[in-house]
Amino acid sequence: MVSRIVVEGGGDVPPAELDAAIVLRNGKPFSYLQAEEGRAGLTQIFTRRGHLYARVEDEESFEDVPEGAAVSRVEVRYRIQPGRW
């Protein structure tokens, strides 16, 4: 399950616009495909704004869970580097 989503380096893009590009949601099941879709969506936001060399990296941190636990938790962090105009 997704426990937290963090976006670093969004610059002057409104948080609501960044949030709309991210497919994953807190409290919902984690998917590597959805994490990648969010990364691509964030990259497109900056490309459309003229940042042709924008880079977005995603990193997943899985929490240690006790043996026998039914659900593990993951924090997803997107790091945005808008690049040059």
Buried (B, 14 or more C-beta within 10 A) or exposed (E): EBBEBEBEBBEEBEEEEBEEBBBBEEEEEBEEEBBEBBBEBBBEBBBEBEBEEBBBBBEEEEEEEEEEEEEEBBBBBBBBBBEEE
